[in-house]
Amino acid sequence: MRRAAAVASVAVAAVFACTAKAGDADRSAAREFNGARALTYAERQVAFGPRVPNTAGHRATGDWLAAELATRADTVIVQAWRHKTSKGVTLELRNFFARFRPEATDRVLFVAHWDTRPVADQDPNLGRQRLPIDGANDGASGVAVLLGVADALKANAPAVGVDLLFVDGEDFGDFADSTETLLGAYYFGAHQPAGYPPLFAVVFDMVGDKDLQLYYEGNSQSFAPEVVQRVWQTAERLGYGGVFIHGVRRALIDDHVALQRAGIHAIDVIDFDYGPNNAYWHTGEDTIDKLSAQSLAIVGNVALALVR
């Protein structure tokens, strides 16, 4: 995901017609998500190595994800395609779309990217800038949250239909070139299932670090302020107001922008500062020791409360 100021303005959202019952959550529900287990899901991803498209680690992680989702979701759809970048590189990509209560008309979509950046372009060590990153937070944390949500939804079905989308090719190249980034989100936007769009969508990206602080993201607040309000109020009801902090921090480009352009009311839940002065973002320091089971649990419990 890109940390720079965001791009173009997007249309203001229409009337929010959600019937999902987020208001029923209370603090007892905050214990539903298993943060320790979610941390093991992040560890497993990092153990595969960098998940850069066209690499062995990427293929193995995708196969593992497909197998894990098949044991939890009612339906799993794999969107596989080839994408040629502006530099002539052909990427083998896969989105994984896991559905709970697929027959339900009212649906909520949760999203995370499962690939990792091929270069540590922000690393202060020049010798490491052309190396791939582990992506413990930038990639693995969002996937870990979604897998933990899948565990809980298998044990206790949601009040509405829930879709978990694991997108590929989010972080492959230069965010100034739309043929190299957000590839899975754009692909999904162009190949939505029958009955879409959902009531709303939430992207979870970089949500596992130990010093978790989640402010509003600018494009989210501009396009879908009602979804931002719903998520942050839900967090506050669960006692997480010190983590989900009211107010726009900045705007950025992430998978939610691609989904917004496809007509989906999507927002981004993301920590803008990963490490002191954002020192770990897109560097070799994005490693598993930076993650916290407590942070994963906070985010996962908010996600579950949105669909209970």
BALOBA-1460 file (C-alpha; in Angstrom, 3 decimals):
// residues 308
<rec num="1" residu="m" x="0.000" y="0.000" z="0.000"/>
<rec num="2" residu="r" x="1.087" y="3.550" z="-0.674"/>
<rec num="3" residu="r" x="1.713" y="5.939" z="2.209"/>
<rec num="4" residu="a" x="1.795" y="9.115" z="0.138"/>
<rec num="5" residu="a" x="-1.068" y="11.574" z="-0.163"/>
<rec num="6" residu="a" x="-4.050" y="10.211" z="-1.984"/>
<rec num="7" residu="v" x="-5.229" y="10.768" z="-5.448"/>
<rec num="8" residu="a" x="-8.291" y="11.871" z="-7.022"/>
<rec num="9" residu="s" x="-11.485" y="12.704" z="-5.347"/>
<rec num="10" residu="v" x="-14.200" y="10.096" z="-5.426"/>
<rec num="11" residu="a" x="-17.944" y="10.414" z="-5.353"/>
<rec num="12" residu="v" x="-19.605" y="10.856" z="-2.000"/>
<rec num="13" residu="a" x="-21.459" y="7.723" z="-0.924"/>
<rec num="14" residu="a" x="-25.205" y="7.410" z="-1.337"/>
<rec num="15" residu="v" x="-27.592" y="6.567" z="1.461"/>
<rec num="16" residu="f" x="-26.226" y="3.757" z="3.619"/>
<rec num="17" residu="a" x="-28.803" y="0.965" z="3.566"/>
<rec num="18" residu="c" x="-27.135" y="-1.525" z="5.846"/>
<rec num="19" residu="t" x="-29.252" y="-3.889" z="7.898"/>
<rec num="20" residu="a" x="-26.375" y="-5.631" z="9.684"/>
<rec num="21" residu="k" x="-26.655" y="-5.394" z="13.454"/>
<rec num="22" residu="a" x="-23.417" y="-3.901" z="14.711"/>
<rec num="23" residu="g" x="-25.156" y="-2.251" z="17.648"/>
<rec num="24" residu="d" x="-25.726" y="-5.528" z="19.474"/>
<rec num="25" residu="a" x="-22.042" y="-6.019" z="20.239"/>
<rec num="26" residu="d" x="-20.901" y="-5.548" z="23.811"/>
<rec num="27" residu="r" x="-17.651" y="-5.948" z="25.626"/>
<rec num="28" residu="s" x="-18.183" y="-9.641" z="26.254"/>
<rec num="29" residu="a" x="-18.003" y="-10.135" z="22.475"/>
<rec num="30" residu="a" x="-14.501" y="-8.675" z="22.550"/>
<rec num="31" residu="r" x="-13.211" y="-12.049" z="23.715"/>
<rec num="32" residu="e" x="-14.470" y="-13.958" z="20.676"/>
<rec num="33" residu="f" x="-11.413" y="-13.496" z="18.451"/>
<rec num="34" residu="n" x="-8.337" y="-15.594" z="19.266"/>
<rec num="35" residu="g" x="-5.364" y="-13.257" z="18.871"/>
<rec num="36" residu="a" x="-2.776" y="-15.852" z="19.809"/>
<rec num="37" residu="r" x="-4.020" y="-18.184" z="17.104"/>
<rec num="38" residu="a" x="-4.102" y="-15.346" z="14.588"/>
<rec num="39" residu="l" x="-0.464" y="-14.603" z="15.377"/>
<rec num="40" residu="t" x="0.405" y="-18.195" z="14.412"/>
<rec num="41" residu="y" x="-1.268" y="-17.563" z="11.050"/>
<rec num="42" residu="a" x="1.022" y="-14.578" z="10.532"/>
<rec num="43" residu="e" x="4.025" y="-16.677" z="11.556"/>
<rec num="44" residu="r" x="3.077" y="-19.373" z="9.080"/>
<rec num="45" residu="q" x="2.926" y="-16.881" z="6.234"/>
<rec num="46" residu="v" x="6.303" y="-15.387" z="7.063"/>
<rec num="47" residu="a" x="7.771" y="-18.901" z="7.234"/>
<rec num="48" residu="f" x="6.939" y="-19.336" z="3.545"/>
<rec num="49" residu="g" x="9.311" y="-16.458" z="2.823"/>
<rec num="50" residu="p" x="8.467" y="-13.363" z="0.764"/>
<rec num="51" residu="r" x="5.149" y="-13.855" z="-1.041"/>
<rec num="52" residu="v" x="6.172" y="-12.082" z="-4.246"/>
<rec num="53" residu="p" x="4.181" y="-13.112" z="-7.340"/>
<rec num="54" residu="n" x="5.881" y="-15.782" z="-9.496"/>
<rec num="55" residu="t" x="8.007" y="-17.098" z="-6.617"/>
<rec num="56" residu="a" x="7.888" y="-20.437" z="-4.818"/>
<rec num="57" residu="g" x="6.923" y="-18.744" z="-1.547"/>
<rec num="58" residu="h" x="4.008" y="-17.044" z="-3.242"/>
<rec num="59" residu="r" x="2.715" y="-20.271" z="-4.784"/>
<rec num="60" residu="a" x="3.063" y="-22.194" z="-1.517"/>
<rec num="61" residu="t" x="1.278" y="-19.502" z="0.470"/>
<rec num="62" residu="g" x="-1.579" y="-19.414" z="-2.017"/>
<rec num="63" residu="d" x="-1.991" y="-23.176" z="-1.852"/>
<rec num="64" residu="w" x="-1.975" y="-23.027" z="1.958"/>
<rec num="65" residu="l" x="-4.565" y="-20.257" z="1.989"/>
<rec num="66" residu="a" x="-6.877" y="-22.180" z="-0.330"/>
<rec num="67" residu="a" x="-6.631" y="-25.272" z="1.860"/>
<rec num="68" residu="e" x="-7.228" y="-23.333" z="5.089"/>
<rec num="69" residu="l" x="-10.271" y="-21.542" z="3.721"/>
<rec num="70" residu="a" x="-11.777" y="-24.769" z="2.390"/>
<rec num="71" residu="t" x="-12.001" y="-26.076" z="5.967"/>
<rec num="72" residu="r" x="-13.805" y="-22.972" z="7.249"/>
<rec num="73" residu="a" x="-15.961" y="-21.243" z="4.637"/>
<rec num="74" residu="d" x="-19.211" y="-22.451" z="3.075"/>
<rec num="75" residu="t" x="-17.867" y="-21.649" z="-0.387"/>
<rec num="76" residu="v" x="-14.395" y="-20.754" z="-1.693"/>
<rec num="77" residu="i" x="-13.909" y="-19.221" z="-5.129"/>
<rec num="78" residu="v" x="-10.436" y="-18.876" z="-6.638"/>
<rec num="79" residu="q" x="-9.974" y="-16.111" z="-9.176"/>
<rec num="80" residu="a" x="-6.841" y="-17.003" z="-11.146"/>
<rec num="81" residu="w" x="-5.500" y="-14.848" z="-13.959"/>
<rec num="82" residu="r" x="-2.356" y="-13.641" z="-15.698"/>
<rec num="83" residu="h" x="-1.455" y="-9.960" z="-15.635"/>
<rec num="84" residu="k" x="1.164" y="-8.249" z="-17.789"/>
<rec num="85" residu="t" x="2.708" y="-5.134" z="-16.271"/>
<rec num="86" residu="s" x="3.841" y="-2.069" z="-18.190"/>
<rec num="87" residu="k" x="7.373" y="-3.492" z="-18.024"/>
<rec num="88" residu="g" x="6.280" y="-6.666" z="-19.816"/>
<rec num="89" residu="v" x="6.352" y="-8.930" z="-16.755"/>
<rec num="90" residu="t" x="3.602" y="-11.572" z="-16.763"/>
<rec num="91" residu="l" x="2.380" y="-12.308" z="-13.240"/>
<rec num="92" residu="e" x="0.508" y="-15.440" z="-12.171"/>
<rec num="93" residu="l" x="-2.055" y="-14.179" z="-9.660"/>
<rec num="94" residu="r" x="-4.853" y="-15.564" z="-7.506"/>
<rec num="95" residu="n" x="-7.593" y="-13.979" z="-5.411"/>
<rec num="96" residu="f" x="-9.324" y="-16.144" z="-2.806"/>
<rec num="97" residu="f" x="-12.973" y="-15.358" z="-2.100"/>
<rec num="98" residu="a" x="-14.390" y="-17.197" z="0.921"/>
<rec num="99" residu="r" x="-18.136" y="-16.947" z="1.580"/>
<rec num="100" residu="f" x="-20.177" y="-17.505" z="4.727"/>
<rec num="101" residu="r" x="-23.949" y="-17.786" z="4.361"/>
<rec num="102" residu="p" x="-23.682" y="-17.407" z="0.571"/>
<rec num="103" residu="e" x="-27.463" y="-17.490" z="0.241"/>
<rec num="104" residu="a" x="-27.882" y="-14.267" z="2.254"/>
<rec num="105" residu="t" x="-28.738" y="-11.123" z="0.288"/>
<rec num="106" residu="d" x="-27.287" y="-8.615" z="2.769"/>
<rec num="107" residu="r" x="-23.515" y="-9.052" z="2.745"/>
<rec num="108" residu="v" x="-20.377" y="-7.519" z="4.243"/>
<rec num="109" residu="l" x="-16.950" y="-7.802" z="2.612"/>
<rec num="110" residu="f" x="-13.630" y="-7.940" z="4.479"/>
<rec num="111" residu="v" x="-10.407" y="-7.638" z="2.463"/>
<rec num="112" residu="a" x="-6.658" y="-8.167" z="2.948"/>
<rec num="113" residu="h" x="-3.779" y="-8.562" z="0.514"/>
<rec num="114" residu="w" x="-1.669" y="-11.709" z="0.789"/>
<rec num="115" residu="d" x="1.292" y="-10.820" z="-1.440"/>
<rec num="116" residu="t" x="4.408" y="-8.968" z="-0.298"/>
<rec num="117" residu="r" x="6.528" y="-6.221" z="-1.770"/>
<rec num="118" residu="p" x="9.390" y="-7.443" z="-3.989"/>
<rec num="119" residu="v" x="11.799" y="-4.715" z="-2.842"/>
<rec num="120" residu="a" x="12.563" y="-3.006" z="0.475"/>
<rec num="121" residu="d" x="12.591" y="0.382" z="-1.239"/>
<rec num="122" residu="q" x="12.371" y="2.383" z="2.014"/>
<rec num="123" residu="d" x="15.197" y="0.561" z="3.797"/>
<rec num="124" residu="p" x="17.972" y="2.916" z="5.014"/>
<rec num="125" residu="n" x="20.484" y="0.194" z="4.171"/>
<rec num="126" residu="l" x="21.180" y="0.624" z="0.457"/>
<rec num="127" residu="g" x="22.344" y="-2.969" z="0.208"/>
<rec num="128" residu="r" x="18.892" y="-4.219" z="1.235"/>
<rec num="129" residu="q" x="16.748" y="-1.942" z="-0.913"/>
<rec num="130" residu="r" x="16.530" y="-4.431" z="-3.791"/>
<rec num="131" residu="l" x="15.668" y="-7.359" z="-1.524"/>
<rec num="132" residu="p" x="12.098" y="-8.536" z="-0.844"/>
<rec num="133" residu="i" x="10.489" y="-8.003" z="2.550"/>
<rec num="134" residu="d" x="9.026" y="-10.514" z="5.019"/>
<rec num="135" residu="g" x="5.761" y="-8.570" z="5.094"/>
<rec num="136" residu="a" x="4.841" y="-9.588" z="8.634"/>
<rec num="137" residu="n" x="2.644" y="-6.526" z="9.084"/>
<rec num="138" residu="d" x="2.304" y="-5.417" z="5.457"/>
<rec num="139" residu="g" x="0.381" y="-8.420" z="4.243"/>
<rec num="140" residu="a" x="0.477" y="-11.177" z="6.867"/>
<rec num="141" residu="s" x="-1.339" y="-9.250" z="9.613"/>
<rec num="142" residu="g" x="-4.435" y="-8.564" z="7.523"/>
<rec num="143" residu="v" x="-4.551" y="-12.155" z="6.319"/>
<rec num="144" residu="a" x="-4.173" y="-13.375" z="9.913"/>
<rec num="145" residu="v" x="-7.138" y="-11.247" z="10.979"/>
<rec num="146" residu="l" x="-9.317" y="-12.608" z="8.174"/>
<rec num="147" residu="l" x="-8.367" y="-16.214" z="8.969"/>
<rec num="148" residu="g" x="-9.185" y="-15.604" z="12.629"/>
<rec num="149" residu="v" x="-12.533" y="-14.141" z="11.581"/>
<rec num="150" residu="a" x="-13.104" y="-17.269" z="9.492"/>
<rec num="151" residu="d" x="-12.472" y="-19.426" z="12.568"/>
<rec num="152" residu="a" x="-15.095" y="-17.511" z="14.532"/>
<rec num="153" residu="l" x="-17.660" y="-17.513" z="11.714"/>
<rec num="154" residu="k" x="-17.326" y="-21.259" z="11.267"/>
<rec num="155" residu="a" x="-18.017" y="-21.743" z="14.983"/>
<rec num="156" residu="n" x="-20.857" y="-19.208" z="15.084"/>
<rec num="157" residu="a" x="-22.565" y="-18.117" z="11.877"/>
<rec num="158" residu="p" x="-22.847" y="-14.359" z="11.240"/>
<rec num="159" residu="a" x="-26.071" y="-12.339" z="11.257"/>
<rec num="160" residu="v" x="-25.514" y="-11.416" z="7.609"/>
<rec num="161" residu="g" x="-23.636" y="-12.929" z="4.708"/>
<rec num="162" residu="v" x="-19.892" y="-12.387" z="5.036"/>
<rec num="163" residu="d" x="-17.269" y="-12.550" z="2.313"/>
<rec num="164" residu="l" x="-13.530" y="-12.660" z="2.958"/>
<rec num="165" residu="l" x="-11.438" y="-11.541" z="0.004"/>
<rec num="166" residu="f" x="-7.693" y="-12.216" z="-0.078"/>
<rec num="167" residu="v" x="-6.318" y="-10.136" z="-2.946"/>
<rec num="168" residu="d" x="-3.085" y="-10.707" z="-4.809"/>
<rec num="169" residu="g" x="-0.666" y="-8.285" z="-6.467"/>
<rec num="170" residu="e" x="-1.397" y="-5.341" z="-4.181"/>
<rec num="171" residu="d" x="2.197" y="-4.345" z="-3.568"/>
<rec num="172" residu="f" x="4.077" y="-5.474" z="-6.658"/>
<rec num="173" residu="g" x="5.369" y="-2.223" z="-8.120"/>
<rec num="174" residu="d" x="5.141" y="1.543" z="-8.348"/>
<rec num="175" residu="f" x="1.866" y="3.027" z="-7.091"/>
<rec num="176" residu="a" x="2.156" y="5.715" z="-9.751"/>
<rec num="177" residu="d" x="1.559" y="2.962" z="-12.332"/>
<rec num="178" residu="s" x="-1.862" y="1.317" z="-12.032"/>
<rec num="179" residu="t" x="-0.675" y="-1.699" z="-14.037"/>
<rec num="180" residu="e" x="1.609" y="-2.778" z="-11.183"/>
<rec num="181" residu="t" x="-0.349" y="-2.343" z="-7.923"/>
<rec num="182" residu="l" x="-3.764" y="-3.097" z="-6.398"/>
<rec num="183" residu="l" x="-4.077" y="-5.760" z="-9.087"/>
<rec num="184" residu="g" x="-6.282" y="-8.177" z="-7.182"/>
<rec num="185" residu="a" x="-8.671" y="-5.487" z="-5.995"/>
<rec num="186" residu="y" x="-9.061" y="-4.106" z="-9.509"/>
<rec num="187" residu="y" x="-9.596" y="-7.619" z="-10.852"/>
<rec num="188" residu="f" x="-12.248" y="-8.366" z="-8.271"/>
<rec num="189" residu="g" x="-13.967" y="-5.048" z="-8.963"/>
<rec num="190" residu="a" x="-14.251" y="-6.025" z="-12.620"/>
<rec num="191" residu="h" x="-15.378" y="-9.597" z="-11.815"/>
<rec num="192" residu="q" x="-17.794" y="-9.207" z="-8.924"/>
<rec num="193" residu="p" x="-20.113" y="-12.124" z="-8.160"/>
<rec num="194" residu="a" x="-23.826" y="-12.005" z="-8.857"/>
<rec num="195" residu="g" x="-25.728" y="-9.985" z="-6.286"/>
<rec num="196" residu="y" x="-22.939" y="-7.548" z="-5.532"/>
<rec num="197" residu="p" x="-21.974" y="-4.960" z="-4.388"/>
<rec num="198" residu="p" x="-22.068" y="-5.692" z="-0.628"/>
<rec num="199" residu="l" x="-23.522" y="-3.373" z="1.998"/>
<rec num="200" residu="f" x="-19.987" y="-2.207" z="2.746"/>
<rec num="201" residu="a" x="-16.381" y="-3.385" z="2.667"/>
<rec num="202" residu="v" x="-13.465" y="-2.981" z="5.053"/>
<rec num="203" residu="v" x="-9.837" y="-3.435" z="4.017"/>
<rec num="204" residu="f" x="-7.451" y="-4.487" z="6.801"/>
<rec num="205" residu="d" x="-3.820" y="-3.609" z="6.079"/>
<rec num="206" residu="m" x="-0.912" y="-3.277" z="8.527"/>
<rec num="207" residu="v" x="-3.061" y="-3.943" z="11.587"/>
<rec num="208" residu="g" x="-0.836" y="-6.153" z="13.737"/>
<rec num="209" residu="d" x="1.969" y="-3.967" z="15.061"/>
<rec num="210" residu="k" x="2.530" y="-3.638" z="18.801"/>
<rec num="211" residu="d" x="1.917" y="0.120" z="18.926"/>
<rec num="212" residu="l" x="-1.403" y="0.050" z="17.090"/>
<rec num="213" residu="q" x="-3.099" y="3.393" z="16.399"/>
<rec num="214" residu="l" x="-5.853" y="3.500" z="13.803"/>
<rec num="215" residu="y" x="-7.063" y="6.886" z="12.551"/>
<rec num="216" residu="y" x="-9.510" y="7.586" z="9.730"/>
<rec num="217" residu="e" x="-8.036" y="7.342" z="6.235"/>
<rec num="218" residu="g" x="-8.859" y="10.310" z="4.005"/>
<rec num="219" residu="n" x="-10.268" y="8.533" z="0.936"/>
<rec num="220" residu="s" x="-12.376" y="6.347" z="3.216"/>
<rec num="221" residu="q" x="-13.859" y="9.342" z="4.985"/>
<rec num="222" residu="s" x="-14.543" y="11.117" z="1.682"/>
<rec num="223" residu="f" x="-16.197" y="8.176" z="-0.074"/>
<rec num="224" residu="a" x="-17.891" y="6.217" z="2.709"/>
<rec num="225" residu="p" x="-18.031" y="8.287" z="5.934"/>
<rec num="226" residu="e" x="-20.970" y="6.224" z="7.169"/>
<rec num="227" residu="v" x="-18.820" y="3.078" z="7.087"/>
<rec num="228" residu="v" x="-15.958" y="4.821" z="8.884"/>
<rec num="229" residu="q" x="-18.389" y="5.973" z="11.564"/>
<rec num="230" residu="r" x="-19.842" y="2.485" z="11.923"/>
<rec num="231" residu="v" x="-16.432" y="0.840" z="12.373"/>
<rec num="232" residu="w" x="-15.030" y="3.379" z="14.829"/>
<rec num="233" residu="q" x="-18.235" y="3.492" z="16.893"/>
<rec num="234" residu="t" x="-18.226" y="-0.305" z="17.051"/>
<rec num="235" residu="a" x="-14.635" y="-0.236" z="18.301"/>
<rec num="236" residu="e" x="-15.557" y="2.348" z="20.902"/>
<rec num="237" residu="r" x="-18.438" y="0.197" z="22.185"/>
<rec num="238" residu="l" x="-16.013" y="-2.685" z="22.592"/>
<rec num="239" residu="g" x="-13.674" y="-0.532" z="24.669"/>
<rec num="240" residu="y" x="-11.079" y="0.031" z="21.946"/>
<rec num="241" residu="g" x="-11.380" y="3.804" z="21.681"/>
<rec num="242" residu="g" x="-7.716" y="4.208" z="22.546"/>
<rec num="243" residu="v" x="-6.751" y="2.246" z="19.418"/>
<rec num="244" residu="f" x="-9.449" y="3.330" z="16.950"/>
<rec num="245" residu="i" x="-8.916" y="7.077" z="17.198"/>
<rec num="246" residu="h" x="-11.370" y="9.576" z="15.715"/>
<rec num="247" residu="g" x="-10.101" y="11.970" z="13.054"/>
<rec num="248" residu="v" x="-8.451" y="11.830" z="9.637"/>
<rec num="249" residu="r" x="-4.703" y="11.268" z="9.764"/>
<rec num="250" residu="r" x="-4.006" y="11.381" z="6.017"/>
<rec num="251" residu="a" x="-5.209" y="9.934" z="2.728"/>
<rec num="252" residu="l" x="-3.519" y="7.113" z="0.869"/>
<rec num="253" residu="i" x="-3.920" y="4.656" z="-1.978"/>
<rec num="254" residu="d" x="-4.782" y="1.107" z="-0.988"/>
<rec num="255" residu="d" x="-7.107" y="-1.671" z="-2.120"/>
<rec num="256" residu="h" x="-10.146" y="0.284" z="-0.948"/>
<rec num="257" residu="v" x="-9.589" y="2.867" z="-3.700"/>
<rec num="258" residu="a" x="-9.796" y="0.182" z="-6.400"/>
<rec num="259" residu="l" x="-12.959" y="-1.179" z="-4.804"/>
<rec num="260" residu="q" x="-14.468" y="2.288" z="-4.503"/>
<rec num="261" residu="r" x="-13.940" y="2.787" z="-8.224"/>
<rec num="262" residu="a" x="-15.950" y="-0.395" z="-8.780"/>
<rec num="263" residu="g" x="-18.881" y="1.040" z="-6.820"/>
<rec num="264" residu="i" x="-18.211" y="-0.670" z="-3.481"/>
<rec num="265" residu="h" x="-18.505" y="1.355" z="-0.266"/>
<rec num="266" residu="a" x="-15.045" y="0.398" z="0.944"/>
<rec num="267" residu="i" x="-12.832" y="1.879" z="3.637"/>
<rec num="268" residu="d" x="-9.290" y="1.211" z="4.820"/>
<rec num="269" residu="v" x="-8.347" y="0.272" z="8.382"/>
<rec num="270" residu="i" x="-4.605" y="0.834" z="8.546"/>
<rec num="271" residu="d" x="-1.890" y="1.982" z="10.942"/>
<rec num="272" residu="f" x="-0.141" y="4.962" z="9.370"/>
<rec num="273" residu="d" x="2.957" y="4.676" z="11.553"/>
<rec num="274" residu="y" x="4.715" y="1.342" z="11.642"/>
<rec num="275" residu="g" x="7.595" y="1.698" z="14.063"/>
<rec num="276" residu="p" x="9.270" y="4.958" z="15.171"/>
<rec num="277" residu="n" x="8.738" y="7.522" z="12.419"/>
<rec num="278" residu="n" x="7.285" y="4.724" z="10.268"/>
<rec num="279" residu="a" x="10.765" y="3.177" z="10.157"/>
<rec num="280" residu="y" x="9.658" y="-0.421" z="9.455"/>
<rec num="281" residu="w" x="7.409" y="0.218" z="6.448"/>
<rec num="282" residu="h" x="8.734" y="-1.308" z="3.193"/>
<rec num="283" residu="t" x="12.002" y="-2.268" z="4.871"/>
<rec num="284" residu="g" x="13.754" y="-5.410" z="6.010"/>
<rec num="285" residu="e" x="12.482" y="-4.625" z="9.517"/>
<rec num="286" residu="d" x="8.909" y="-5.683" z="8.710"/>
<rec num="287" residu="t" x="9.403" y="-8.907" z="10.669"/>
<rec num="288" residu="i" x="7.260" y="-11.136" z="12.858"/>
<rec num="289" residu="d" x="8.718" y="-9.831" z="16.140"/>
<rec num="290" residu="k" x="6.992" y="-6.486" z="15.473"/>
<rec num="291" residu="l" x="3.512" y="-8.064" z="15.693"/>
<rec num="292" residu="s" x="1.219" y="-8.399" z="18.691"/>
<rec num="293" residu="a" x="-1.493" y="-10.972" z="19.348"/>
<rec num="294" residu="q" x="-3.359" y="-8.283" z="21.296"/>
<rec num="295" residu="s" x="-3.409" y="-5.937" z="18.317"/>
<rec num="296" residu="l" x="-4.696" y="-8.687" z="16.040"/>
<rec num="297" residu="a" x="-7.395" y="-9.522" z="18.590"/>
<rec num="298" residu="i" x="-8.569" y="-5.910" z="18.839"/>
<rec num="299" residu="v" x="-8.985" y="-5.613" z="15.073"/>
<rec num="300" residu="g" x="-10.511" y="-9.073" z="14.745"/>
<rec num="301" residu="n" x="-13.066" y="-8.432" z="17.463"/>
<rec num="302" residu="v" x="-14.169" y="-5.216" z="15.781"/>
<rec num="303" residu="a" x="-14.557" y="-7.056" z="12.479"/>
<rec num="304" residu="l" x="-16.683" y="-9.752" z="14.113"/>
<rec num="305" residu="a" x="-18.856" y="-7.226" z="15.949"/>
<rec num="306" residu="l" x="-19.692" y="-5.627" z="12.593"/>
<rec num="307" residu="v" x="-21.426" y="-8.819" z="11.440"/>
<rec num="308" residu="r" x="-22.961" y="-10.088" z="14.680"/>
